[in-house]
Amino acid sequence: MATKKEDVQKHETDQLKVNEKKWSKPLMNAGWTAIPSIIIERQQALGLDAVDINIILHLASYWWTEENKPHPSKKTIANAIGIDPRTVQRRIASLEKGGLIRREERRIFGKGSKTNLYHLDGLIEAAAPYAQEKLDDIAHKQREQSARAKRKGKPKLKVVSSE
């Protein structure tokens, strides 16, 4: 009998194979990024524009485990996106002011600063109500579909007069 950990690993392997079929094995082997769809779907409601989403996607691409927060440099992000590092700096400051991102400075005593760590907890918290709303909508639609499937007999038709 498979353990829960083995079941999770099998599911992850199966999901990777599905994505390899969609995107190709070389692209998936080169790296991929996981981000909840609701953040993309509700970006306007979250107050995000295309540059903000691009920065968030880039940060997410550096976030492999929950405890190892992303820490790319602003220059790295700017080069990948094709914008000025100062623009990245302003946008990250704006995202931080909006409570979606939290920066954590990393300093080395006597040597100066390293790249910031970025926490996306605020974004996760802000997106959670939209995710719940979507889950509620999905559950409602499933109940409606189930109720329709349980109906028996012929549909009741009304006679419509042509007058």
NULO-186310 format. One record per residue: residue number from 1; residue in three letters; x, y, z of N, C-alpha, C in turn. Coordinates in steps of 0.05 Angstrom, whole numbers, plus 5000, padded with zeros to 4 digits. Layout:
+------+------+--------+---------+------+---------+----------+-------+--------+---------+------+
! resi ! resn ! n_east ! n_north ! n_up ! ca_east ! ca_north ! ca_up ! c_east ! c_north ! c_up !
+------+------+--------+---------+------+---------+----------+-------+--------+---------+------+
!  NUM !  ALA !      X !       Y !    Z !       X !        Y !     Z !      X !       Y !    Z !
...
+------+------+--------+---------+------+---------+----------+-------+--------+---------+------+
END
This chain:
+------+------+--------+---------+------+---------+----------+-------+--------+---------+------+
! resi ! resn ! n_east ! n_north ! n_up ! ca_east ! ca_north ! ca_up ! c_east ! c_north ! c_up !
+------+------+--------+---------+------+---------+----------+-------+--------+---------+------+
!    1 !  MET !   5017 !    4976 ! 5000 !    5000 !     5000 !  5000 !   5018 !    5025 ! 5000 !
!    2 !  ALA !   5011 !    5044 ! 4983 !    5027 !     5068 !  4980 !   5023 !    5087 ! 5003 !
!    3 !  THR !   5044 !    5100 ! 5011 !    5042 !     5120 !  5032 !   5032 !    5146 ! 5020 !
!    4 !  LYS !   5024 !    5165 ! 5038 !    5014 !     5191 !  5028 !   5036 !    5205 ! 5013 !
!    5 !  LYS !   5061 !    5203 ! 5022 !    5083 !     5216 !  5009 !   5087 !    5205 ! 4981 !
!    6 !  GLU !   5085 !    5178 ! 4978 !    5087 !     5165 !  4952 !   5065 !    5173 ! 4934 !
!    7 !  ASP !   5040 !    5176 ! 4945 !    5018 !     5185 !  4929 !   5022 !    5213 ! 4918 !
!    8 !  VAL !   5033 !    5231 ! 4935 !    5038 !     5259 !  4927 !   5059 !    5259 ! 4906 !
!    9 !  GLN !   5081 !    5243 ! 4909 !    5102 !     5242 !  4889 !   5092 !    5232 ! 4862 !
!   10 !  LYS !   5074 !    5212 ! 4863 !    5063 !     5201 !  4838 !   5046 !    5222 ! 4825 !
!   11 !  HIS !   5030 !    5237 ! 4840 !    5013 !     5258 !  4829 !   5030 !    5279 ! 4816 !
!   12 !  GLU !   5052 !    5287 ! 4830 !    5070 !     5308 !  4819 !   5083 !    5298 ! 4793 !
!   13 !  THR !   5091 !    5273 ! 4793 !    5103 !     5261 !  4769 !   5083 !    5261 ! 4746 !
!   14 !  ASP !   5059 !    5252 ! 4752 !    5038 !     5252 !  4732 !   5032 !    5280 ! 4721 !
!   15 !  GLN !   5031 !    5299 ! 4739 !    5026 !     5327 !  4730 !   5049 !    5337 ! 4713 !
!   16 !  LEU !   5074 !    5331 ! 4720 !    5097 !     5339 !  4704 !   5095 !    5327 ! 4676 !
!   17 !  LYS !   5086 !    5302 ! 4674 !    5083 !     5289 !  4648 !   5062 !    5303 ! 4631 !
!   18 !  VAL !   5040 !    5311 ! 4644 !    5018 !     5326 !  4630 !   5030 !    5352 ! 4619 !
!   19 !  ASN !   5045 !    5366 ! 4636 !    5056 !     5391 !  4627 !   5078 !    5388 ! 4606 !
!   20 !  GLU !   5093 !    5366 ! 4607 !    5112 !     5360 !  4586 !   5098 !    5355 ! 4560 !
!   21 !  LYS !   5075 !    5343 ! 4560 !    5059 !     5339 !  4535 !   5050 !    5365 ! 4524 !
!   22 !  LYS !   5043 !    5384 ! 4541 !    5034 !     5410 !  4532 !   5057 !    5428 ! 4523 !
!   23 !  TRP !   5078 !    5429 ! 4539 !    5099 !     5448 !  4534 !   5124 !    5437 ! 4522 !
!   24 !  SER !   5128 !    5411 ! 4522 !    5151 !     5396 !  4513 !   5170 !    5391 ! 4536 !
!   25 !  LYS !   5183 !    5368 ! 4534 !    5202 !     5360 !  4555 !   5225 !    5380 ! 4558 !
!   26 !  PRO !   5238 !    5389 ! 4535 !    5260 !     5408 !  4539 !   5252 !    5433 ! 4553 !
!   27 !  LEU !   5229 !    5444 ! 4547 !    5220 !     5469 !  4561 !   5216 !    5464 ! 4590 !
!   28 !  MET !   5203 !    5442 ! 4597 !    5198 !     5436 !  4625 !   5224 !    5430 ! 4640 !
!   29 !  ASN !   5242 !    5416 ! 4627 !    5268 !     5410 !  4639 !   5285 !    5435 ! 4644 !
!   30 !  ALA !   5280 !    5455 ! 4628 !    5295 !     5480 !  4631 !   5285 !    5497 ! 4655 !
!   31 !  GLY !   5262 !    5489 ! 4666 !    5251 !     5502 !  4689 !   5223 !    5512 ! 4685 !
!   32 !  TRP !   5207 !    5512 ! 4706 !    5180 !     5521 !  4704 !   5172 !    5536 ! 4730 !
!   33 !  THR !   5150 !    5550 ! 4730 !    5142 !     5567 !  4752 !   5113 !    5560 ! 4759 !
!   34 !  ALA !   5107 !    5557 ! 4784 !    5079 !     5552 !  4793 !   5069 !    5578 ! 4805 !
!   35 !  ILE !   5045 !    5586 ! 4796 !    5032 !     5609 !  4807 !   5002 !    5604 ! 4805 !
!   36 !  PRO !   4987 !    5610 ! 4826 !    4958 !     5605 !  4825 !   4944 !    5621 ! 4803 !
!   37 !  SER !   4927 !    5608 ! 4788 !    4913 !     5621 !  4766 !   4897 !    5645 ! 4775 !
!   38 !  ILE !   4887 !    5645 ! 4799 !    4870 !     5666 !  4809 !   4885 !    5693 ! 4809 !
!   39 !  ILE !   4911 !    5692 ! 4813 !    4927 !     5717 !  4813 !   4927 !    5729 ! 4785 !
!   40 !  ILE !   4928 !    5713 ! 4765 !    4928 !     5722 !  4737 !   4899 !    5731 ! 4730 !
!   41 !  GLU !   4880 !    5714 ! 4737 !    4852 !     5720 !  4730 !   4841 !    5746 ! 4743 !
!   42 !  ARG !   4850 !    5751 ! 4768 !    4839 !     5774 !  4783 !   4860 !    5796 ! 4787 !
!   43 !  GLN !   4880 !    5797 ! 4768 !    4901 !     5817 !  4771 !   4891 !    5846 ! 4773 !
!   44 !  GLN !   4870 !    5852 ! 4758 !    4860 !     5879 !  4759 !   4847 !    5885 ! 4786 !
!   45 !  ALA !   4832 !    5866 ! 4797 !    4820 !     5869 !  4823 !   4841 !    5871 ! 4845 !
!   46 !  LEU !   4864 !    5858 ! 4841 !    4886 !     5860 !  4860 !   4902 !    5885 ! 4857 !
!   47 !  GLY !   4896 !    5901 ! 4836 !    4910 !     5926 !  4831 !   4936 !    5923 ! 4817 !
!   48 !  LEU !   4939 !    5901 ! 4802 !    4964 !     5895 !  4788 !   4961 !    5900 ! 4758 !
!   49 !  ASP !   4982 !    5912 ! 4747 !    4983 !     5915 !  4718 !   5003 !    5895 ! 4706 !
!   50 !  ALA !   5007 !    5896 ! 4680 !    5024 !     5876 !  4667 !   5053 !    5876 ! 4677 !
!   51 !  VAL !   5064 !    5899 ! 4683 !    5092 !     5900 !  4694 !   5093 !    5887 ! 4722 !
!   52 !  ASP !   5072 !    5894 ! 4738 !    5071 !     5882 !  4765 !   5070 !    5851 ! 4764 !
!   53 !  ILE !   5052 !    5841 ! 4746 !    5049 !     5812 !  4743 !   5076 !    5800 ! 4733 !
!   54 !  ASN !   5089 !    5814 ! 4715 !    5114 !     5804 !  4705 !   5135 !    5802 ! 4727 !
!   55 !  ILE !   5136 !    5822 ! 4744 !    5155 !     5822 !  4767 !   5148 !    5799 ! 4786 !
!   56 !  ILE !   5122 !    5796 ! 4792 !    5113 !     5774 !  4810 !   5120 !    5747 ! 4798 !
!   57 !  LEU !   5115 !    5744 ! 4772 !    5122 !     5718 !  4758 !   5152 !    5713 ! 4761 !
!   58 !  HIS !   5168 !    5734 ! 4757 !    5197 !     5731 !  4759 !   5205 !    5723 ! 4787 !
!   59 !  LEU !   5193 !    5736 ! 4807 !    5199 !     5729 !  4835 !   5191 !    5700 ! 4841 !
!   60 !  ALA !   5168 !    5692 ! 4831 !    5158 !     5665 !  4835 !   5176 !    5645 ! 4822 !
!   61 !  SER !   5189 !    5652 ! 4800 !    5207 !     5633 !  4787 !   5232 !    5627 ! 4804 !
!   62 !  TYR !   5237 !    5644 ! 4824 !    5260 !     5640 !  4842 !   5251 !    5627 ! 4869 !
!   63 !  TRP !   5226 !    5621 ! 4871 !    5215 !     5612 !  4897 !   5209 !    5582 ! 4895 !
!   64 !  TRP !   5228 !    5565 ! 4902 !    5225 !     5536 !  4899 !   5214 !    5522 ! 4923 !
!   65 !  THR !   5219 !    5532 ! 4947 !    5208 !     5520 !  4971 !   5198 !    5543 ! 4989 !
!   66 !  GLU !   5178 !    5536 ! 5006 !    5165 !     5556 !  5022 !   5184 !    5571 ! 5040 !
!   67 !  GLU !   5204 !    5557 ! 5051 !    5222 !     5570 !  5070 !   5245 !    5585 ! 5056 !
!   68 !  ASN !   5250 !    5580 ! 5031 !    5272 !     5593 !  5016 !   5260 !    5615 ! 4998 !
!   69 !  LYS !   5257 !    5638 ! 5010 !    5244 !     5660 !  4996 !   5261 !    5670 ! 4972 !
!   70 !  PRO !   5247 !    5680 ! 4951 !    5262 !     5689 !  4927 !   5279 !    5713 ! 4934 !
!   71 !  HIS !   5302 !    5716 ! 4920 !    5320 !     5738 !  4925 !   5336 !    5747 ! 4901 !
!   72 !  PRO !   5322 !    5749 ! 4877 !    5337 !     5759 !  4854 !   5343 !    5789 ! 4857 !
!   73 !  SER !   5363 !    5798 ! 4843 !    5369 !     5827 !  4844 !   5349 !    5842 ! 4826 !
!   74 !  LYS !   5346 !    5867 ! 4831 !    5329 !     5884 !  4815 !   5340 !    5885 ! 4786 !
!   75 !  LYS !   5366 !    5885 ! 4783 !    5378 !     5885 !  4757 !   5372 !    5859 ! 4741 !
!   76 !  THR !   5372 !    5837 ! 4755 !    5366 !     5811 !  4742 !   5337 !    5812 ! 4732 !
!   77 !  ILE !   5319 !    5821 ! 4749 !    5290 !     5823 !  4741 !   5288 !    5842 ! 4718 !
!   78 !  ALA !   5300 !    5866 ! 4719 !    5299 !     5886 !  4698 !   5309 !    5875 ! 4672 !
!   79 !  ASN !   5331 !    5861 ! 4672 !    5343 !     5850 !  4647 !   5324 !    5829 ! 4635 !
!   80 !  ALA !   5312 !    5813 ! 4652 !    5293 !     5792 !  4642 !   5268 !    5804 ! 4629 !
!   81 !  ILE !   5258 !    5826 ! 4642 !    5233 !     5838 !  4632 !   5238 !    5858 ! 4610 !
!   82 !  GLY !   5262 !    5870 ! 4610 !    5268 !     5890 !  4590 !   5261 !    5918 ! 4598 !
!   83 !  ILE !   5263 !    5923 ! 4624 !    5257 !     5950 !  4634 !   5281 !    5959 ! 4651 !
!   84 !  ASP !   5281 !    5984 ! 4659 !    5302 !     5996 !  4675 !   5301 !    5986 ! 4704 !
!   85 !  PRO !   5324 !    5980 ! 4716 !    5324 !     5971 !  4744 !   5310 !    5991 ! 4763 !
!   86 !  ARG !   5312 !    6016 ! 4757 !    5298 !     6036 !  4774 !   5268 !    6032 ! 4772 !
!   87 !  THR !   5257 !    6024 ! 4749 !    5229 !     6019 !  4746 !   5221 !    5995 ! 4764 !
!   88 !  VAL !   5238 !    5974 ! 4763 !    5233 !     5951 !  4780 !   5233 !    5960 ! 4810 !
!   89 !  GLN !   5252 !    5976 ! 4817 !    5253 !     5986 !  4845 !   5228 !    6001 ! 4853 !
!   90 !  ARG !   5219 !    6019 ! 4835 !    5194 !     6034 !  4841 !   5170 !    6016 ! 4843 !
!   91 !  ARG !   5168 !    5997 ! 4824 !    5145 !     5978 !  4824 !   5145 !    5961 ! 4849 !
!   92 !  ILE !   5168 !    5951 ! 4857 !    5169 !     5934 !  4881 !   5162 !    5951 ! 4905 !
!   93 !  ALA !   5171 !    5976 ! 4906 !    5164 !     5994 !  4928 !   5133 !    5998 ! 4929 !
!   94 !  SER !   5121 !    6001 ! 4905 !    5092 !     6004 !  4904 !   5078 !    5979 ! 4913 !
!   95 !  LEU !   5087 !    5956 ! 4904 !    5075 !     5931 !  4913 !   5078 !    5927 ! 4943 !
!   96 !  GLU !   5100 !    5936 ! 4954 !    5105 !     5935 !  4983 !   5086 !    5954 ! 4997 !
!   97 !  LYS !   5083 !    5978 ! 4987 !    5065 !     5998 !  4999 !   5036 !    5988 ! 4998 !
!   98 !  GLY !   5029 !    5973 ! 4977 !    5002 !     5961 !  4975 !   4999 !    5936 ! 4992 !
!   99 !  GLY !   5020 !    5927 ! 5005 !    5018 !     5904 !  5023 !   5019 !    5877 ! 5009 !
!  100 !  LEU !   5027 !    5877 ! 4983 !    5027 !     5852 !  4968 !   5054 !    5838 ! 4970 !
!  101 !  ILE !   5075 !    5853 ! 4974 !    5102 !     5842 !  4976 !   5115 !    5855 ! 5001 !
!  102 !  ARG !   5132 !    5839 ! 5014 !    5148 !     5850 !  5036 !   5177 !    5844 ! 5030 !
!  103 !  ARG !   5194 !    5865 ! 5031 !    5222 !     5862 !  5026 !   5236 !    5858 ! 5053 !
!  104 !  GLU !   5256 !    5841 ! 5052 !    5273 !     5836 !  5076 !   5302 !    5841 ! 5068 !
!  105 !  GLU !   5314 !    5861 ! 5079 !    5342 !     5867 !  5073 !   5360 !    5845 ! 5084 !
!  106 !  ARG !   5381 !    5840 ! 5068 !    5401 !     5821 !  5077 !   5428 !    5835 ! 5077 !
!  107 !  ARG !   5438 !    5839 ! 5100 !    5464 !     5853 !  5103 !   5485 !    5834 ! 5114 !
!  108 !  ILE !   5509 !    5839 ! 5105 !    5532 !     5824 !  5115 !   5549 !    5844 ! 5130 !
!  109 !  PHE !   5553 !    5839 ! 5156 !    5567 !     5858 !  5173 !   5595 !    5864 ! 5161 !
!  110 !  GLY !   5599 !    5890 ! 5157 !    5625 !     5899 !  5146 !   5628 !    5897 ! 5116 !
!  111 !  LYS !   5609 !    5885 ! 5103 !    5611 !     5882 !  5074 !   5589 !    5896 ! 5058 !
!  112 !  GLY !   5567 !    5901 ! 5071 !    5545 !     5915 !  5057 !   5521 !    5898 ! 5053 !
!  113 !  SER !   5506 !    5904 ! 5032 !    5480 !     5891 !  5027 !   5482 !    5869 ! 5007 !
!  114 !  LYS !   5465 !    5849 ! 5011 !    5461 !     5828 !  4990 !   5433 !    5834 ! 4978 !
!  115 !  THR !   5425 !    5818 ! 4960 !    5398 !     5823 !  4948 !   5377 !    5818 ! 4969 !
!  116 !  ASN !   5355 !    5832 ! 4966 !    5332 !     5830 !  4985 !   5319 !    5802 ! 4983 !
!  117 !  LEU !   5308 !    5793 ! 5005 !    5289 !     5770 !  5004 !   5262 !    5782 ! 5000 !
!  118 !  TYR !   5245 !    5768 ! 4985 !    5218 !     5778 !  4979 !   5198 !    5758 ! 4990 !
!  119 !  HIS !   5179 !    5768 ! 5006 !    5158 !     5752 !  5017 !   5132 !    5760 ! 5002 !
!  120 !  LEU !   5117 !    5740 ! 4993 !    5093 !     5744 !  4978 !   5068 !    5738 ! 4995 !
!  121 !  ASP !   5071 !    5738 ! 5021 !    5048 !     5732 !  5039 !   5025 !    5751 ! 5035 !
!  122 !  GLY !   5031 !    5776 ! 5031 !    5009 !     5796 !  5027 !   4993 !    5790 ! 5002 !
!  123 !  LEU !   5007 !    5783 ! 4980 !    4993 !     5776 !  4955 !   4976 !    5751 ! 4960 !
!  124 !  ILE !   4987 !    5731 ! 4974 !    4972 !     5707 !  4979 !   4947 !    5713 ! 4995 !
!  125 !  GLU !   4950 !    5730 ! 5015 !    4927 !     5738 !  5032 !   4907 !    5754 ! 5016 !
!  126 !  ALA !   4916 !    5772 ! 4999 !    4898 !     5788 !  4983 !   4883 !    5772 ! 4962 !
!  127 !  ALA !   4896 !    5751 ! 4951 !    4883 !     5734 !  4931 !   4864 !    5713 ! 4943 !
!  128 !  ALA !   4868 !    5707 ! 4968 !    4852 !     5685 !  4981 !   4822 !    5689 ! 4978 !
!  129 !  PRO !   4810 !    5713 ! 4983 !    4781 !     5716 !  4980 !   4772 !    5711 ! 4951 !
!  130 !  TYR !   4788 !    5718 ! 4932 !    4780 !     5713 !  4904 !   4781 !    5683 ! 4898 !
!  131 !  ALA !   4801 !    5670 ! 4910 !    4802 !     5641 !  4906 !   4778 !    5627 ! 4919 !
!  132 !  GLN !   4770 !    5636 ! 4943 !    4747 !     5625 !  4956 !   4721 !    5630 ! 4940 !
!  133 !  GLU !   4719 !    5654 ! 4929 !    4696 !     5662 !  4912 !   4695 !    5643 ! 4888 !
!  134 !  LYS !   4717 !    5638 ! 4876 !    4718 !     5620 !  4853 !   4711 !    5591 ! 4861 !
!  135 !  LEU !   4721 !    5582 ! 4883 !    4714 !     5555 !  4893 !   4685 !    5553 ! 4899 !
!  136 !  ASP !   4673 !    5574 ! 4911 !    4644 !     5574 !  4917 !   4628 !    5573 ! 4891 !
!  137 !  ASP !   4637 !    5588 ! 4870 !    4623 !     5588 !  4844 !   4625 !    5560 ! 4832 !
!  138 !  ILE !   4648 !    5547 ! 4834 !    4652 !     5520 !  4822 !   4633 !    5501 ! 4837 !
!  139 !  ALA !   4632 !    5502 ! 4864 !    4615 !     5484 !  4879 !   4586 !    5489 ! 4872 !
!  140 !  HIS !   4578 !    5514 ! 4869 !    4550 !     5521 !  4862 !   4543 !    5509 ! 4835 !
!  141 !  LYS !   4561 !    5512 ! 4815 !    4556 !     5501 !  4789 !   4554 !    5471 ! 4789 !
!  142 !  GLN !   4571 !    5458 ! 4806 !    4570 !     5429 !  4808 !   4544 !    5420 ! 4820 !
!  143 !  ARG !   4534 !    5434 ! 4840 !    4508 !     5427 !  4853 !   4486 !    5430 ! 4832 !
!  144 !  GLU !   4486 !    5452 ! 4817 !    4466 !     5456 !  4796 !   4467 !    5434 ! 4776 !
!  145 !  GLN !   4491 !    5426 ! 4767 !    4494 !     5405 !  4747 !   4484 !    5379 ! 4758 !
!  146 !  SER !   4490 !    5373 ! 4783 !    4481 !     5349 !  4796 !   4451 !    5348 ! 4799 !
!  147 !  ALA !   4439 !    5371 ! 4806 !    4410 !     5373 !  4808 !   4397 !    5368 ! 4781 !
!  148 !  ARG !   4408 !    5379 ! 4760 !    4397 !     5375 !  4733 !   4399 !    5345 ! 4725 !
!  149 !  ALA !   4421 !    5333 ! 4732 !    4424 !     5304 !  4725 !   4405 !    5286 ! 4740 !
!  150 !  LYS !   4397 !    5295 ! 4764 !    4379 !     5278 !  4780 !   4349 !    5281 ! 4772 !
!  151 !  ARG !   4343 !    5301 ! 4757 !    4315 !     5305 !  4748 !   4306 !    5281 ! 4731 !
!  152 !  LYS !   4282 !    5272 ! 4736 !    4271 !     5250 !  4721 !   4248 !    5259 ! 4704 !
!  153 !  GLY !   4242 !    5243 ! 4684 !    4219 !     5249 !  4667 !   4225 !    5268 ! 4645 !
!  154 !  LYS !   4204 !    5273 ! 4630 !    4207 !     5291 !  4607 !   4206 !    5320 ! 4617 !
!  155 !  PRO !   4219 !    5338 ! 4604 !    4217 !     5366 !  4612 !   4189 !    5376 ! 4608 !
!  156 !  LYS !   4181 !    5393 ! 4626 !    4154 !     5405 !  4623 !   4155 !    5428 ! 4603 !
!  157 !  LEU !   4139 !    5424 ! 4583 !    4138 !     5444 !  4561 !   4113 !    5461 ! 4564 !
!  158 !  LYS !   4115 !    5486 ! 4558 !    4092 !     5504 !  4558 !   4084 !    5510 ! 4529 !
!  159 !  VAL !   4058 !    5511 ! 4525 !    4048 !     5518 !  4498 !   4050 !    5548 ! 4495 !
!  160 !  VAL !   4061 !    5556 ! 4473 !    4064 !     5585 !  4468 !   4045 !    5592 ! 4445 !
!  161 !  SER !   4028 !    5611 ! 4450 !    4010 !     5618 !  4429 !   4023 !    5638 ! 4411 !
!  162 !  SER !   4014 !    5638 ! 4386 !    4027 !     5656 !  4366 !   4011 !    5682 ! 4363 !
!  163 !  GLU !   3994 !    5688 ! 4382 !    3978 !     5712 !  4380 !   3992 !    5736 ! 4388 !
+------+------+--------+---------+------+---------+----------+-------+--------+---------+------+
END
